């Protein structure tokens, strides 16, 4: 692999580790009691509980992320994202490597991204709170896993 193809590959791997932020919650339960109440018992009407769907809140991925990747290639990276709706844009700085421009999408707790101008490296993963992880694929050169944590 030549140095010219190695840097975009590392950039793509770093971008992969930026994938995922979401949340889930347990539906609230309601109960009430008043000490010393003397009124007749009330009849409760059941209310359907809301179900939480893991989603990345608008803008929740915006900021800096620090991560690492391993597999066919290994190292660390820093991602800087701007989230607008389901679209992501930003940059990745790889060590070893350099800085590349990234674009991606987020849908619920799923993230996909890659280096601009490079379809040879793709990152897929899931987001959970302030962390995300997944896998990357480098066309013709293997792949591996990545993980990242939001730092700001």
BELVENZI-V544745 format. One record per residue. N is the residue number from 1. RES is the residue in one letter. OMEGA is omega in whole degrees, 0 to 359 (999 if undefined). Layout:
N/RES/OMEGA
N/RES/OMEGA
This chain:
1/X/181
2/X/177
3/X/181
4/X/179
5/X/182
6/X/182
7/X/178
8/X/179
9/X/178
10/X/179
11/X/180
12/X/179
13/X/180
14/X/180
15/X/181
16/X/183
17/X/180
18/X/184
19/X/154
20/X/176
21/X/178
22/X/179
23/X/173
24/X/180
25/X/176
26/X/181
27/X/180
28/X/175
29/X/182
30/X/172
31/X/177
32/X/173
33/X/178
34/X/181
35/X/175
36/X/180
37/X/183
38/X/181
39/X/180
40/X/179
41/X/179
42/X/176
43/X/183
44/X/174
45/X/182
46/X/176
47/X/180
48/X/178
49/X/177
50/X/176
51/X/182
52/X/175
53/X/180
54/X/176
55/X/175
56/X/180
57/X/182
58/X/179
59/X/184
60/X/177
61/X/180
62/X/180
63/X/182
64/X/179
65/X/179
66/X/183
67/X/178
68/X/178
69/X/180
70/X/182
71/X/179
72/X/177
73/X/178
74/X/180
75/X/179
76/X/180
77/X/172
78/X/178
79/X/173
80/X/185
81/X/164
82/X/181
83/X/176
84/X/185
85/X/179
86/X/182
87/X/177
88/X/172
89/X/180
90/X/182
91/X/177
92/X/175
93/X/184
94/X/174
95/X/1
96/X/178
97/X/182
98/X/181
99/X/180
100/X/175
101/X/181
102/X/168
103/X/179
104/X/178
105/X/175
106/X/179
107/X/185
108/X/179
109/X/182
110/X/178
111/X/176
112/X/178
113/X/178
114/X/180
115/X/178
116/X/179
117/X/180
118/X/175
119/X/183
120/X/182
121/X/178
122/X/179
123/X/177
124/X/179
125/X/179
126/X/182
127/X/177
128/X/181
129/X/181
130/X/176
131/X/176
132/X/180
133/X/180
134/X/181
135/X/176
136/X/178
137/X/176
138/X/183
139/X/177
140/X/183
141/X/177
142/X/182
143/X/181
144/X/183
145/X/177
146/X/177
147/X/181
148/X/178
149/X/180
150/X/182
151/X/176
152/X/999
